[in-house]
Amino acid sequence: MSDERTLAEGMVEKIGEETGALTHETHMNGEKTPFVEKRPFRDHREGLMRIGELLGGPETAVIGDTSDIGAVGHRVVHGGEAFHEPTIIDDRVLEAIRDNIELAPLHNPPNLLGIEVAKSIFPDAVQVAVFDTAFHQTLPMPAFLYAIPYELYEKHRVRRYGFHGTSHAYVCERASAYLETSLEGLRLITLHLGNGASMAAVKDGKCIDTTMGMTPLGGLVMGTRSGDVDPALPFFLADHLDMSLGDIDRVLNRESGLKGLCGSNDMREVIRMAQSGHDRARIALDVYIYRIRKFIGAYAAALEGLDAMVFTAGIGENAPTIRWRACEGLGHLGIALDRARNTVPGKGISEISAEGSRVRVLVVPTDEELRIAQETKRVIEK
Ligand code: AMP
Protein backbone atom coordinates (compact mmCIF):
# COMPACT_ATOMS: atom_id res chain seq x y z
CA MET A 1 0.00 0.00 0.00
CA SER A 2 2.98 2.35 0.39
CA ASP A 3 2.92 3.05 -3.35
CA GLU A 4 -0.56 1.64 -4.08
CA ARG A 5 0.84 -0.70 -6.71
CA THR A 6 -1.21 -3.67 -7.89
CA LEU A 7 0.74 -6.90 -7.29
CA ALA A 8 -1.83 -9.22 -8.82
CA GLU A 9 -5.37 -9.08 -10.06
CA GLY A 10 -7.86 -11.64 -11.14
CA MET A 11 -11.26 -13.18 -10.86
CA VAL A 12 -13.26 -16.36 -10.88
CA GLU A 13 -16.16 -16.40 -13.30
CA LYS A 14 -19.21 -18.58 -13.90
CA ILE A 15 -19.04 -20.18 -10.48
CA GLY A 16 -21.15 -23.33 -10.34
CA GLU A 17 -21.22 -23.66 -14.15
CA GLU A 18 -19.44 -26.13 -16.42
CA THR A 19 -17.52 -23.35 -18.16
CA GLY A 20 -15.95 -21.83 -15.03
CA ALA A 21 -12.72 -19.87 -15.38
CA LEU A 22 -10.13 -18.33 -13.11
CA THR A 23 -7.76 -15.61 -14.26
CA HIS A 24 -4.85 -14.46 -12.15
CA GLU A 25 -2.41 -11.91 -13.51
CA THR A 26 0.75 -11.08 -11.61
CA HIS A 27 2.41 -7.69 -11.97
CA MET A 28 6.02 -8.22 -10.95
CA ASN A 29 9.14 -6.29 -11.99
CA GLY A 30 7.13 -4.20 -14.43
CA GLU A 31 5.79 -7.27 -16.23
CA LYS A 32 2.25 -8.59 -16.33
CA THR A 33 2.05 -12.38 -16.48
CA PRO A 34 -1.36 -13.93 -17.05
CA PHE A 35 -2.41 -17.29 -15.63
CA VAL A 36 -5.70 -18.86 -16.70
CA GLU A 37 -7.43 -21.97 -15.38
CA LYS A 38 -10.52 -23.13 -17.25
CA ARG A 39 -12.51 -25.62 -15.20
CA PRO A 40 -15.67 -25.69 -13.16
CA PHE A 41 -15.54 -24.07 -9.72
CA ARG A 42 -18.18 -25.68 -7.58
CA ASP A 43 -18.80 -22.70 -5.33
CA HIS A 44 -17.31 -19.43 -4.04
CA ARG A 45 -15.36 -21.30 -1.40
CA GLU A 46 -13.49 -23.39 -3.98
CA GLY A 47 -12.78 -20.28 -6.07
CA LEU A 48 -11.39 -18.23 -3.19
CA MET A 49 -9.34 -21.15 -1.81
CA ARG A 50 -7.69 -21.46 -5.22
CA ILE A 51 -6.95 -17.70 -5.30
CA GLY A 52 -5.27 -18.06 -1.91
CA GLU A 53 -3.09 -20.89 -3.26
CA LEU A 54 -2.11 -18.95 -6.37
CA LEU A 55 -1.07 -15.85 -4.40
CA GLY A 56 1.55 -18.00 -2.69
CA GLY A 57 2.92 -19.74 -5.76
CA PRO A 58 4.92 -21.53 -6.96
CA GLU A 59 4.81 -19.88 -10.42
CA THR A 60 2.12 -17.32 -9.64
CA ALA A 61 3.40 -16.01 -6.31
CA VAL A 62 3.31 -12.36 -5.34
CA ILE A 63 3.69 -12.92 -1.60
CA GLY A 64 5.91 -15.20 0.47
CA ASP A 65 3.09 -16.92 2.28
CA THR A 66 -0.38 -16.07 3.40
CA SER A 67 0.86 -14.51 6.66
CA ASP A 68 2.23 -11.63 4.54
CA ILE A 69 -1.30 -10.36 4.04
CA GLY A 70 -2.11 -7.87 6.79
CA ALA A 71 -5.71 -7.14 5.87
CA VAL A 72 -8.42 -8.25 3.48
CA GLY A 73 -10.96 -5.71 2.21
CA HIS A 74 -14.34 -7.16 1.30
CA ARG A 75 -16.84 -5.42 -0.90
CA VAL A 76 -20.10 -6.07 0.91
CA VAL A 77 -23.10 -5.12 -1.16
CA HIS A 78 -25.71 -4.30 1.46
CA GLY A 79 -24.94 -2.61 4.75
CA GLY A 80 -28.54 -1.48 5.25
CA GLU A 81 -28.79 1.37 7.75
CA ALA A 82 -26.30 -0.26 10.10
CA PHE A 83 -23.14 0.89 8.32
CA HIS A 84 -22.11 4.38 7.30
CA GLU A 85 -18.45 3.57 6.77
CA PRO A 86 -15.98 0.73 6.31
CA THR A 87 -15.79 -1.47 9.39
CA ILE A 88 -13.50 -4.09 10.87
CA ILE A 89 -15.36 -7.36 10.79
CA ASP A 90 -16.13 -8.94 14.15
CA ASP A 91 -19.00 -11.16 15.27
CA ARG A 92 -21.32 -8.18 15.70
CA VAL A 93 -20.62 -7.00 12.16
CA LEU A 94 -21.12 -10.51 10.76
CA GLU A 95 -24.46 -10.63 12.52
CA ALA A 96 -25.46 -7.27 11.03
CA ILE A 97 -24.49 -8.39 7.51
CA ARG A 98 -26.53 -11.55 8.09
CA ASP A 99 -29.38 -9.38 9.27
CA ASN A 100 -29.31 -7.58 5.92
CA ILE A 101 -29.68 -10.77 3.87
CA GLU A 102 -33.37 -10.07 3.36
CA LEU A 103 -32.39 -6.80 1.66
CA ALA A 104 -29.80 -8.40 -0.65
CA PRO A 105 -30.55 -12.13 -0.87
CA LEU A 106 -28.29 -12.69 -3.88
CA HIS A 107 -25.27 -10.76 -2.62
CA ASN A 108 -24.87 -10.81 1.13
CA PRO A 109 -24.71 -14.64 1.49
CA PRO A 110 -21.71 -15.00 -0.89
CA ASN A 111 -20.13 -11.96 0.81
CA LEU A 112 -20.43 -13.75 4.16
CA LEU A 113 -18.97 -16.90 2.69
CA GLY A 114 -16.11 -14.84 1.23
CA ILE A 115 -15.34 -13.45 4.67
CA GLU A 116 -15.46 -16.89 6.25
CA VAL A 117 -13.12 -18.41 3.64
CA ALA A 118 -10.76 -15.41 3.73
CA LYS A 119 -10.51 -15.87 7.51
CA SER A 120 -9.46 -19.48 7.05
CA ILE A 121 -6.94 -18.67 4.28
CA PHE A 122 -5.49 -15.57 5.98
CA PRO A 123 -6.00 -16.27 9.68
CA ASP A 124 -3.67 -13.45 10.78
CA ALA A 125 -5.24 -10.77 8.60
CA VAL A 126 -7.77 -8.16 9.72
CA GLN A 127 -10.97 -8.52 7.70
CA VAL A 128 -12.67 -5.27 6.72
CA ALA A 129 -16.08 -4.75 5.12
CA VAL A 130 -16.47 -1.87 2.67
CA PHE A 131 -20.16 -1.39 1.96
CA ASP A 132 -21.57 -0.52 -1.44
CA THR A 133 -24.43 1.30 0.30
CA ALA A 134 -22.39 3.28 2.86
CA PHE A 135 -21.69 6.38 0.75
CA HIS A 136 -25.43 6.87 0.26
CA GLN A 137 -26.28 6.76 3.96
CA THR A 138 -26.17 10.58 3.99
CA LEU A 139 -29.31 10.76 1.81
CA PRO A 140 -31.86 12.99 3.52
CA MET A 141 -35.19 11.42 4.37
CA PRO A 142 -37.19 12.97 1.49
CA ALA A 143 -34.71 11.38 -0.92
CA PHE A 144 -34.69 7.93 0.64
CA LEU A 145 -38.25 7.40 1.83
CA TYR A 146 -40.86 5.83 -0.46
CA ALA A 147 -44.44 7.09 -0.12
CA ILE A 148 -45.80 3.76 1.10
CA PRO A 149 -47.05 2.82 4.60
CA TYR A 150 -44.47 4.18 7.04
CA GLU A 151 -44.40 0.89 8.98
CA LEU A 152 -42.77 -0.77 5.99
CA TYR A 153 -39.79 1.49 6.58
CA GLU A 154 -39.87 1.22 10.37
CA LYS A 155 -40.39 -2.52 10.63
CA HIS A 156 -38.94 -3.84 7.39
CA ARG A 157 -36.42 -1.15 6.43
CA VAL A 158 -37.99 -0.59 3.02
CA ARG A 159 -36.31 2.55 1.63
CA ARG A 160 -33.86 3.74 -1.01
CA TYR A 161 -30.30 2.62 -0.21
CA GLY A 162 -28.33 3.14 -3.43
CA PHE A 163 -25.33 1.14 -4.63
CA HIS A 164 -21.94 1.58 -6.40
CA GLY A 165 -21.09 3.78 -3.40
CA THR A 166 -17.42 2.80 -3.49
CA SER A 167 -17.13 4.00 -7.07
CA HIS A 168 -19.13 7.22 -6.59
CA ALA A 169 -17.06 8.11 -3.51
CA TYR A 170 -13.77 7.34 -5.26
CA VAL A 171 -14.47 9.44 -8.37
CA CYS A 172 -15.74 12.35 -6.22
CA GLU A 173 -12.44 12.48 -4.39
CA ARG A 174 -10.42 12.15 -7.57
CA ALA A 175 -12.48 14.91 -9.22
CA SER A 176 -12.03 17.26 -6.28
CA ALA A 177 -8.25 16.68 -6.36
CA TYR A 178 -8.14 17.22 -10.13
CA LEU A 179 -10.20 20.42 -9.91
CA GLU A 180 -8.08 21.57 -6.97
CA THR A 181 -11.32 22.41 -5.17
CA SER A 182 -12.39 21.14 -1.77
CA LEU A 183 -15.45 18.89 -1.80
CA GLU A 184 -16.89 21.41 0.65
CA GLY A 185 -19.07 23.74 -1.43
CA LEU A 186 -18.84 21.54 -4.55
CA ARG A 187 -22.04 20.36 -6.29
CA LEU A 188 -21.34 17.22 -8.30
CA ILE A 189 -23.21 14.68 -10.37
CA THR A 190 -21.40 11.36 -10.77
CA LEU A 191 -22.46 8.95 -13.51
CA HIS A 192 -21.31 5.35 -13.05
CA LEU A 193 -22.27 3.84 -16.40
CA GLY A 194 -21.22 0.20 -16.59
CA ASN A 195 -23.22 -2.95 -17.09
CA GLY A 196 -24.99 -1.84 -13.92
CA ALA A 197 -25.48 1.92 -13.90
CA SER A 198 -26.31 4.60 -11.38
CA MET A 199 -25.98 8.32 -10.82
CA ALA A 200 -25.43 10.25 -7.62
CA ALA A 201 -25.93 13.87 -6.61
CA VAL A 202 -23.18 14.94 -4.22
CA LYS A 203 -23.06 18.18 -2.23
CA ASP A 204 -20.18 19.09 0.10
CA GLY A 205 -18.82 15.56 -0.42
CA LYS A 206 -22.07 14.02 0.86
CA CYS A 207 -24.41 12.04 -1.34
CA ILE A 208 -27.88 13.62 -1.32
CA ASP A 209 -29.60 11.43 -3.91
CA THR A 210 -28.93 8.42 -6.10
CA THR A 211 -30.82 6.58 -8.80
CA MET A 212 -30.79 3.01 -7.49
CA GLY A 213 -33.29 2.19 -4.81
CA MET A 214 -33.85 -0.48 -2.20
CA THR A 215 -32.22 -2.86 -4.69
CA PRO A 216 -29.90 -2.25 -7.66
CA LEU A 217 -32.85 -2.61 -10.07
CA GLY A 218 -34.06 0.98 -9.90
CA GLY A 219 -33.07 4.11 -11.79
CA LEU A 220 -31.16 4.17 -15.07
CA VAL A 221 -31.56 1.80 -18.00
CA MET A 222 -28.81 -0.84 -17.61
CA GLY A 223 -27.34 -3.75 -19.56
CA THR A 224 -30.06 -6.20 -18.58
CA ARG A 225 -31.95 -4.32 -15.83
CA SER A 226 -34.97 -2.17 -16.53
CA GLY A 227 -34.27 0.66 -14.11
CA ASP A 228 -37.39 2.63 -13.16
CA VAL A 229 -40.72 1.26 -14.33
CA ASP A 230 -44.26 1.81 -13.13
CA PRO A 231 -44.50 -0.08 -9.81
CA ALA A 232 -47.79 -1.60 -11.05
CA LEU A 233 -46.01 -3.39 -13.91
CA PRO A 234 -45.58 -6.66 -11.91
CA PHE A 235 -49.37 -6.82 -11.36
CA PHE A 236 -49.92 -6.50 -15.09
CA LEU A 237 -47.37 -9.20 -15.88
CA ALA A 238 -48.90 -11.52 -13.29
CA ASP A 239 -52.52 -10.86 -14.29
CA HIS A 240 -52.20 -10.81 -18.05
CA LEU A 241 -49.21 -13.03 -18.77
CA ASP A 242 -49.57 -15.37 -15.83
CA MET A 243 -46.01 -14.72 -14.68
CA SER A 244 -44.81 -15.88 -11.28
CA LEU A 245 -42.73 -13.63 -9.01
CA GLY A 246 -39.66 -15.52 -10.16
CA ASP A 247 -40.55 -14.88 -13.81
CA ILE A 248 -41.02 -11.16 -13.15
CA ASP A 249 -37.73 -10.97 -11.28
CA ARG A 250 -35.96 -12.64 -14.21
CA VAL A 251 -37.59 -10.37 -16.79
CA LEU A 252 -36.80 -7.12 -14.98
CA ASN A 253 -33.30 -8.05 -13.79
CA ARG A 254 -31.94 -10.17 -16.64
CA GLU A 255 -34.00 -9.68 -19.76
CA SER A 256 -34.67 -5.95 -19.74
CA GLY A 257 -32.55 -2.81 -20.19
CA LEU A 258 -30.55 -2.58 -23.42
CA LYS A 259 -30.86 -6.34 -23.89
CA GLY A 260 -34.61 -6.26 -23.61
CA LEU A 261 -34.93 -3.39 -26.04
CA CYS A 262 -32.52 -4.52 -28.75
CA GLY A 263 -31.09 -7.94 -27.92
CA SER A 264 -27.62 -6.95 -26.69
CA ASN A 265 -26.43 -5.76 -23.30
CA ASP A 266 -22.98 -4.87 -24.59
CA MET A 267 -22.91 -1.13 -25.28
CA ARG A 268 -20.17 -1.49 -27.91
CA GLU A 269 -22.41 -3.79 -29.88
CA VAL A 270 -25.51 -1.65 -29.36
CA ILE A 271 -23.67 1.40 -30.73
CA ARG A 272 -22.39 -0.62 -33.71
CA MET A 273 -25.86 -1.96 -34.41
CA ALA A 274 -27.40 1.52 -34.21
CA GLN A 275 -24.74 2.91 -36.56
CA SER A 276 -25.51 0.23 -39.10
CA GLY A 277 -29.19 1.13 -39.11
CA HIS A 278 -30.62 -1.38 -36.58
CA ASP A 279 -33.84 0.32 -35.56
CA ARG A 280 -34.28 -1.23 -32.14
CA ALA A 281 -30.66 -0.49 -31.19
CA ARG A 282 -31.29 3.15 -32.08
CA ILE A 283 -34.42 3.17 -29.92
CA ALA A 284 -32.55 1.46 -27.06
CA LEU A 285 -29.90 4.20 -27.15
CA ASP A 286 -32.57 6.90 -27.22
CA VAL A 287 -34.24 5.45 -24.11
CA TYR A 288 -30.88 4.96 -22.38
CA ILE A 289 -29.78 8.55 -23.03
CA TYR A 290 -33.14 10.12 -22.24
CA ARG A 291 -33.17 8.54 -18.76
CA ILE A 292 -29.71 9.90 -17.99
CA ARG A 293 -30.66 13.41 -19.15
CA LYS A 294 -33.80 13.35 -17.04
CA PHE A 295 -31.77 12.60 -13.93
CA ILE A 296 -29.19 15.29 -14.76
CA GLY A 297 -32.05 17.79 -14.71
CA ALA A 298 -33.50 16.33 -11.52
CA TYR A 299 -30.16 16.40 -9.73
CA ALA A 300 -29.32 19.92 -10.87
CA ALA A 301 -32.56 20.91 -9.10
CA ALA A 302 -31.82 18.78 -6.01
CA LEU A 303 -28.33 20.29 -5.75
CA GLU A 304 -29.63 23.83 -6.42
CA GLY A 305 -27.00 24.24 -9.11
CA LEU A 306 -24.16 22.28 -10.56
CA ASP A 307 -20.38 22.72 -10.60
CA ALA A 308 -19.07 19.49 -12.11
CA MET A 309 -20.08 16.17 -13.60
CA VAL A 310 -18.05 12.97 -13.65
CA PHE A 311 -18.42 10.08 -16.08
CA THR A 312 -17.01 6.72 -15.05
CA ALA A 313 -17.14 2.88 -15.52
CA GLY A 314 -17.06 0.92 -18.80
CA ILE A 315 -19.48 3.07 -20.77
CA GLY A 316 -18.82 6.38 -19.00
CA GLU A 317 -15.07 6.03 -19.58
CA ASN A 318 -15.12 4.61 -23.11
CA ALA A 319 -18.18 5.75 -25.04
CA PRO A 320 -17.78 9.37 -26.29
CA THR A 321 -21.08 9.24 -28.15
CA ILE A 322 -23.01 8.44 -24.96
CA ARG A 323 -21.31 11.28 -23.07
CA TRP A 324 -21.97 13.69 -25.94
CA ARG A 325 -25.61 12.83 -26.24
CA ALA A 326 -26.13 12.92 -22.46
CA CYS A 327 -24.85 16.51 -22.35
CA GLU A 328 -25.96 17.88 -25.71
CA GLY A 329 -28.30 20.87 -25.47
CA LEU A 330 -27.85 21.32 -21.71
CA GLY A 331 -26.21 24.72 -22.09
CA HIS A 332 -29.03 26.21 -20.00
CA LEU A 333 -27.63 24.22 -17.05
CA GLY A 334 -24.14 25.50 -17.84
CA ILE A 335 -22.97 22.23 -19.41
CA ALA A 336 -20.97 22.39 -22.67
CA LEU A 337 -18.67 19.65 -23.95
CA ASP A 338 -15.69 20.10 -26.25
CA ARG A 339 -16.15 17.72 -29.16
CA ALA A 340 -12.47 16.96 -29.68
CA ARG A 341 -11.66 16.53 -25.98
CA ASN A 342 -14.67 14.28 -25.58
CA THR A 343 -13.74 12.12 -28.56
CA VAL A 344 -10.17 11.46 -27.48
CA PRO A 345 -9.89 11.92 -23.74
CA GLY A 346 -6.40 11.60 -22.33
CA LYS A 347 -5.16 8.78 -20.16
CA GLY A 348 -6.21 8.87 -16.52
CA ILE A 349 -8.47 11.76 -15.55
CA SER A 350 -9.42 14.09 -18.37
CA GLU A 351 -11.57 17.15 -18.74
CA ILE A 352 -14.01 17.05 -21.64
CA SER A 353 -15.95 20.29 -21.06
CA ALA A 354 -15.49 23.20 -23.43
CA GLU A 355 -13.40 26.22 -22.53
CA GLY A 356 -15.70 28.50 -20.53
CA SER A 357 -18.26 25.78 -19.67
CA ARG A 358 -19.68 26.77 -16.28
CA VAL A 359 -19.96 23.09 -15.34
CA ARG A 360 -16.65 21.23 -15.58
CA VAL A 361 -17.14 17.76 -17.02
CA LEU A 362 -14.59 15.03 -16.31
CA VAL A 363 -13.93 11.43 -17.22
CA VAL A 364 -12.46 9.69 -14.17
CA PRO A 365 -11.53 6.01 -14.43
CA THR A 366 -13.01 4.25 -11.44
CA ASP A 367 -10.99 1.81 -9.35
CA GLU A 368 -13.17 0.12 -6.79
CA GLU A 369 -10.45 -2.33 -5.75
CA LEU A 370 -8.02 0.50 -5.00
CA ARG A 371 -10.68 2.38 -3.07
CA ILE A 372 -11.48 -0.75 -1.03
CA ALA A 373 -7.77 -1.21 -0.32
CA GLN A 374 -7.40 2.46 0.71
CA GLU A 375 -10.45 2.32 2.96
CA THR A 376 -9.26 -0.94 4.49
CA LYS A 377 -5.89 0.60 5.31
CA ARG A 378 -7.57 3.70 6.72
CA VAL A 379 -9.81 1.66 9.02
CA ILE A 380 -7.07 -0.50 10.46
CA GLU A 381 -4.81 2.49 11.07
CA LYS A 382 -7.51 4.41 12.95
P1 AMP B 1 -18.37 -2.25 -16.62
O1 AMP B 1 -19.57 -2.92 -15.98
O2 AMP B 1 -17.95 -1.00 -15.93
O3 AMP B 1 -17.23 -3.18 -16.91
O4 AMP B 1 -18.89 -1.75 -18.08
C1 AMP B 1 -19.35 -2.66 -19.04
C2 AMP B 1 -19.99 -1.91 -20.17
O5 AMP B 1 -19.04 -0.99 -20.75
C3 AMP B 1 -20.47 -2.79 -21.32
O6 AMP B 1 -21.76 -2.37 -21.74
C4 AMP B 1 -19.45 -2.50 -22.41
O7 AMP B 1 -20.03 -2.68 -23.68
C5 AMP B 1 -19.16 -1.06 -22.15
N1 AMP B 1 -17.92 -0.64 -22.84
C6 AMP B 1 -16.66 -1.04 -22.62
N2 AMP B 1 -15.81 -0.48 -23.52
C7 AMP B 1 -16.59 0.29 -24.34
C8 AMP B 1 -16.33 1.13 -25.48
N3 AMP B 1 -15.10 1.27 -25.96
N4 AMP B 1 -17.39 1.75 -26.05
C9 AMP B 1 -18.64 1.60 -25.58
N5 AMP B 1 -18.94 0.83 -24.52
C10 AMP B 1 -17.94 0.18 -23.90
Boltz pocket constraint, residues with backbone or C-beta under 6 A from the ligand:
constraints:
  - pocket:
      binder: B
      contacts: [[A, 193], [A, 194], [A, 195], [A, 196], [A, 223], [A, 265], [A, 266], [A, 267], [A, 268], [A, 269], [A, 271], [A, 313], [A, 314], [A, 315], [A, 318], [A, 319]]
      max_distance: 6.0
